[in-house]
Amino acid sequence: MAAGESGGLGGQGGTSGIWRAVDASANRATEALRVLEDAVRFGLDDEHLTRLAKDLRHDLTAELARHGLWRRTAARDVIGDVGVGIEAGAGLSRGGLADLVAANAARAAQALRSLQECVAVVAPEAVGGFESIRYRVYTLERAAVSAVRASDRLAGVSLCVLVDGGHEPAAFVRLVESLVEAGVRMFQIRDKSLPLAVLAERVRTALAIVRRSGDADRPIVVVNDRVDVAAAVSADGAHVGADDLPVPLTRRVVGPDRLVGRTAHDVAEARAAVVDGADYLGIGPCFPSPTKAFSEHAPPAFLRTVCGEISLPTFAIGGITAERLEPLVALGVKRVAVASAVTRAADPPRAARGLIDALARLTATVRPVP
């Protein structure tokens, strides 16, 4: 049956009311997507998510122009709408940007579901298009809310220190304690050479050290690669690379409250990590490193693009030293993750403090080059 047959505007079979419902739902969905686009554009300054939101809005407009759905406007009857005068109860709060995103994602998803159901009566061939857009709204919501919450949680973090487990527990304790006192706000524990049980014990030790103060704003401890260890010892999160467990599966293991970091070696990987729900990125490698060999290094254009278009907290990685910070900040880098520049320094706390202070000074004085 074609959309214009029993799907006409006459009252036969109640299709006039169906067309009015299609029209109302189309308007609600379009309005909500516009708010989502404005939220990620102006609230997050996130070019990547803005592009995804704009694509959603344009694709919805295209769907509404197909399958004879232009008929909905002819059925519009604002004066005769019995729902116009009904006041809604308390809706979702708007206490911040995350609430704004969640409320309008919910509004868009509900409207798109109504569109699916209603066009099944008057234009069944349009159902699939609206269903696809609805699922994309869910993905955009997750990415945007993750960006807001991760940015808040990592707001005071400019330096992440990668610490090996080492073979001497006492030396590990002294190192982590001294770095916490120096102002380090994030640690990544990594060591592929240690037995799994020993690695888990090192992570537990680091967590005990950072939790001594009892402050909610204490340093963060994440585990490199070993998602199982991160979950088992209740670390603050896990960091994975391209050859590790994918971000969506990592999230299933560690749960919704822990951080999931992802290393990205090109723009496509960084964009995919955002959509997959990562909380922060590691981008590079930027320079040769004494702790890890790299076949090639990240070109400046890659670093500049990711820092310029993605709002997730992003750490430059690979061979970074205090002397190499200024060209990175000029590309838009505001956070770095280091290992040997701190852990192999003659005075690790002093080296860490120097990096933190240099980043603060440079990000305040060096303007990123477009």
Secondary structure, 3 states (H helix, E strand, C coil): CCCCCCCCCCCHHHHHHHHHHHHHHHHHHHHHHHHHHHHHHHHCCCHHHHHHHHHHHHHHHHHHCCCCCCHHHHCCCCCCCCCCCCCCCCCCCCCCHHHHHHHHHHHHHHHHHHHHHHHHHHCHHHHHHHHHHHHHHHHHHHHHHHHHHHHHHCCCCCEEEEECCCCCHHHHHHHHHHHHHHCCCEEEECCCCCCHHHHHHHHHHHHHHHCCCCCCCCCEEEEECCHHHHHHCCCCEEEECCCCCCHHHHHHHHCCCCEEEEEECCHHHHHHHHHHCCCEEEECCCCCCCCCCCCCCCCHHHHHHHHHHCCCCEEEECCCCHHHHHHHHHCCCCEEEECHHHHCCCCHHHHHHHHHHHHHHHHHHCCCCC
